[in-house]
Amino acid sequence: MMAAMSGTRARSMALHRGEVERRIVSAARISLSGGGAPDQRLITDVCAAVGIHPHALRQIFPTDDDLFEAVHASLVEECAARLRAGVDEFVPDSDETRYADAARALAEAWPIERGGMTMRADRRARALAERVDGAAFLASERRFVQALLGILDDLIAKLGRRFAPSDALAVRIILDTFERSFEAWILEGHPDSRFAESPYIRRTLPTLLEQLSVPAAAA
C-alpha cells in the first residue's frame, strides 16, 4: 500500500514538474522572440508569469543556456510538425511544375518563422562575440537539421528524386539559404505571410531542389 502511494505521489510530482517546465518554456519563448538573451530580467519576468520563485526555475533549468535550449527544442518540434503536415499533404500539380510546387509547399509550411529565426540569430551573435557556448550552439543547429532531414527526404522523394551526394548537406544548404532569404525579405519590409511570393521561393529554391538531387533510380 505504501509503495503504491509513493509511486502515485512520484508520478503526480513528475506531471506537475512537466507542466511547470512547459509553462516556463512558453513564457521564455514569448520574451525571447523579440530578441535578447535569457538574462536576470527575463528570468524575473518568466517567474512572475508562471508564478514561481527563481530558485524553482533554476531547479529545472540550472543555466541560461539550458533554458534557451529548451525553448529552441520546442521551436524545432513545432517546426518539424508543421513541415511534416505540409509534406504529407503535398502532391505536385504536374511533372513540369514539381520543383516550383515543392518550393511553394515548403514556404507555406513555415519551416522557419520570425521568432525562432530571431532567437537563433541572437544566440549565434552572442556565441561569436563572447566566444562562449559555441559548442552548444553548433550542437543545437545540428539537431535542427537532423529534425528536418527525414521530412525533406520524403518531400524530394515525392518528386521522384533523392538528395545527392549527401542529404544532410542538401538540407543544410536549403535551410541556410531559406533563412537568409526570409531574413532579407523581412528587412526589405515585406510581410512574413507573403514569403511564398519572393524571388527565392519562385526561382532559387526550385533550382536548388533540382540541382541538389538526382533521379531516385540513379545509382
C-alpha positions as CSV (number, residue, x, y, z in Angstrom):
1,M,0.0,0.0,0.0
2,M,2.7,2.5,1.0
3,A,4.7,1.6,-2.1
4,A,1.6,2.2,-4.3
5,M,1.0,5.6,-2.6
6,S,4.6,6.5,-3.0
7,G,4.5,5.7,-6.7
8,T,1.4,7.7,-7.2
9,R,2.9,10.7,-5.5
10,A,6.0,10.4,-7.6
11,R,4.0,10.4,-10.8
12,S,2.0,13.3,-9.6
13,M,5.2,15.3,-8.9
14,A,6.6,14.4,-12.3
15,L,3.5,15.6,-14.0
16,H,3.5,18.8,-12.0
17,R,7.2,19.4,-12.9
18,G,6.5,18.7,-16.5
19,E,3.6,21.2,-16.6
20,V,5.7,23.9,-14.8
21,E,8.5,23.2,-17.3
22,R,6.2,23.7,-20.3
23,R,4.8,27.0,-18.8
24,I,8.4,28.3,-18.2
25,V,9.4,27.4,-21.8
26,S,6.2,29.1,-23.2
27,A,6.8,32.3,-21.2
28,A,10.5,32.4,-22.1
29,R,9.7,31.9,-25.7
30,I,7.4,34.9,-25.8
31,S,10.1,37.1,-24.2
32,L,13.0,35.8,-26.3
33,S,11.1,36.0,-29.7
34,G,11.6,39.8,-29.7
35,G,15.4,39.4,-29.3
36,G,17.8,39.3,-26.4
37,A,19.3,36.8,-24.1
38,P,18.0,34.9,-21.1
39,D,19.3,37.4,-18.6
40,Q,18.2,38.1,-15.0
41,R,15.4,40.5,-16.0
42,L,13.9,37.8,-18.4
43,I,14.2,35.2,-15.6
44,T,12.3,37.5,-13.3
45,D,9.6,38.2,-15.8
46,V,9.2,34.5,-16.7
47,C,8.9,33.6,-13.0
48,A,6.3,36.3,-12.5
49,A,4.3,35.0,-15.5
50,V,4.5,31.4,-14.3
51,G,4.0,32.1,-10.6
52,I,7.2,30.5,-9.3
53,H,10.3,31.6,-7.4
54,P,13.6,32.0,-9.4
55,H,15.1,29.2,-7.3
56,A,12.3,26.9,-8.5
57,L,13.2,27.8,-12.1
58,R,16.8,27.0,-11.5
59,Q,15.9,23.6,-10.2
60,I,14.6,22.8,-13.7
61,F,16.9,24.9,-15.8
62,P,20.2,25.4,-13.9
63,T,21.8,27.7,-16.5
64,D,20.5,30.3,-19.0
65,D,21.7,28.0,-21.9
66,D,19.6,25.1,-20.5
67,L,16.6,27.4,-20.7
68,F,17.5,28.7,-24.2
69,E,18.0,25.1,-25.4
70,A,14.6,24.0,-24.1
71,V,12.9,26.9,-25.9
72,H,14.8,26.1,-29.1
73,A,13.8,22.5,-28.8
74,S,10.1,23.5,-28.6
75,L,10.5,25.6,-31.7
76,V,12.2,22.8,-33.6
77,E,9.4,20.4,-32.6
78,E,6.7,22.7,-33.8
79,C,8.7,23.4,-37.0
80,A,9.0,19.7,-37.7
81,A,5.3,19.2,-37.1
82,R,4.3,22.0,-39.5
83,L,6.7,20.7,-42.1
84,R,5.6,17.1,-41.7
85,A,2.0,18.1,-42.1
86,G,2.8,20.1,-45.3
87,V,4.9,17.4,-46.8
88,D,2.3,14.6,-46.1
89,E,-0.3,16.7,-47.9
90,F,1.9,17.7,-50.8
91,V,1.1,16.4,-54.3
92,P,2.8,18.2,-57.2
93,D,0.4,19.6,-59.8
94,S,2.5,18.2,-62.7
95,D,5.9,16.9,-63.6
96,E,6.7,20.2,-65.3
97,T,6.0,22.3,-62.2
98,R,7.0,19.8,-59.5
99,Y,10.0,21.8,-58.2
100,A,8.1,25.1,-58.1
101,D,5.2,23.2,-56.4
102,A,7.5,21.8,-53.8
103,A,9.2,25.1,-53.1
104,R,5.8,26.8,-52.6
105,A,4.7,23.9,-50.3
106,L,7.8,24.4,-48.2
107,A,7.2,28.2,-47.9
108,E,3.6,27.6,-46.9
109,A,4.6,25.0,-44.2
110,W,6.7,27.7,-42.5
111,P,9.9,25.6,-41.7
112,I,11.4,28.9,-40.3
113,E,9.4,31.7,-38.7
114,R,10.4,35.1,-37.5
115,G,10.5,34.5,-33.7
116,G,12.6,31.3,-34.0
117,M,14.9,32.9,-36.5
118,T,15.5,36.0,-34.2
119,M,16.3,33.7,-31.3
120,R,18.8,31.7,-33.3
121,A,20.4,34.8,-34.7
122,D,20.9,36.3,-31.3
123,R,22.4,33.1,-29.9
124,R,24.7,32.9,-32.9
125,A,25.8,36.5,-32.4
126,R,26.5,36.0,-28.7
127,A,28.5,32.9,-29.4
128,L,30.6,34.8,-31.9
129,A,31.0,38.0,-29.9
130,E,31.5,36.5,-26.4
131,R,33.2,33.2,-27.6
132,V,31.1,31.2,-25.1
133,D,28.6,28.4,-25.6
134,G,29.8,28.0,-29.2
135,A,29.8,24.2,-29.0
136,A,26.3,24.2,-27.6
137,F,25.1,26.5,-30.3
138,L,26.6,24.3,-33.1
139,A,25.1,21.1,-31.5
140,S,21.7,22.8,-31.4
141,E,22.0,23.7,-35.1
142,R,22.9,20.1,-36.0
143,R,19.8,18.9,-34.1
144,F,17.7,21.3,-36.1
145,V,19.0,19.9,-39.4
146,Q,18.5,16.3,-38.1
147,A,14.9,17.0,-37.1
148,L,14.0,18.1,-40.6
149,L,16.2,15.7,-42.6
150,G,13.8,12.8,-43.0
151,I,10.9,15.1,-43.7
152,L,12.8,16.8,-46.6
153,D,13.9,13.4,-47.8
154,D,10.2,12.5,-48.1
155,L,9.5,15.7,-49.9
156,I,12.1,15.1,-52.6
157,A,11.0,11.5,-52.9
158,K,7.6,12.8,-53.9
159,L,9.3,14.4,-56.9
160,G,10.8,11.1,-57.9
161,R,14.3,12.3,-56.7
162,R,16.7,11.8,-53.8
163,F,19.3,14.2,-52.5
164,A,22.9,13.6,-53.7
165,P,25.7,13.3,-52.9
166,S,24.5,13.9,-49.3
167,D,21.1,14.6,-47.9
168,A,22.5,16.3,-44.8
169,L,24.5,18.7,-47.0
170,A,21.5,19.4,-49.2
171,V,19.2,20.1,-46.3
172,R,21.8,22.4,-44.7
173,I,22.1,24.4,-47.9
174,I,18.3,24.6,-48.3
175,L,17.8,25.7,-44.6
176,D,20.6,28.2,-44.7
177,T,19.5,29.9,-47.9
178,F,15.9,29.8,-46.9
179,E,16.7,31.5,-43.6
180,R,18.9,34.2,-45.2
181,S,16.3,34.9,-47.9
182,F,13.5,35.1,-45.4
183,E,15.5,37.5,-43.3
184,A,16.2,39.7,-46.3
185,W,12.5,39.6,-47.3
186,I,11.5,40.9,-43.8
187,L,14.3,43.5,-43.8
188,E,13.0,44.8,-47.1
189,G,9.7,45.5,-45.5
190,H,7.7,42.6,-46.9
191,P,5.1,40.8,-44.8
192,D,6.1,37.4,-43.5
193,S,2.9,35.8,-44.8
194,R,3.8,36.6,-48.4
195,F,7.3,35.0,-48.5
196,A,5.9,32.4,-51.0
197,E,5.9,35.3,-53.5
198,S,9.6,36.0,-53.0
199,P,12.2,35.5,-55.8
200,Y,13.8,32.9,-53.6
201,I,10.7,30.7,-53.4
202,R,9.7,31.3,-57.0
203,R,13.1,30.8,-58.7
204,T,16.0,30.0,-56.4
205,L,14.5,27.2,-54.2
206,P,13.1,25.2,-57.2
207,T,16.6,25.3,-58.8
208,L,18.2,24.1,-55.6
209,L,15.7,21.2,-55.2
210,E,16.6,20.1,-58.7
211,Q,20.4,20.7,-58.6
212,L,20.9,19.1,-55.2
213,S,19.1,15.9,-56.2
214,V,19.2,13.1,-58.7
215,P,16.5,10.7,-60.0
216,A,15.6,8.2,-57.3
217,A,16.5,5.4,-59.6
218,A,20.1,6.7,-60.2
219,A,22.9,4.7,-58.6
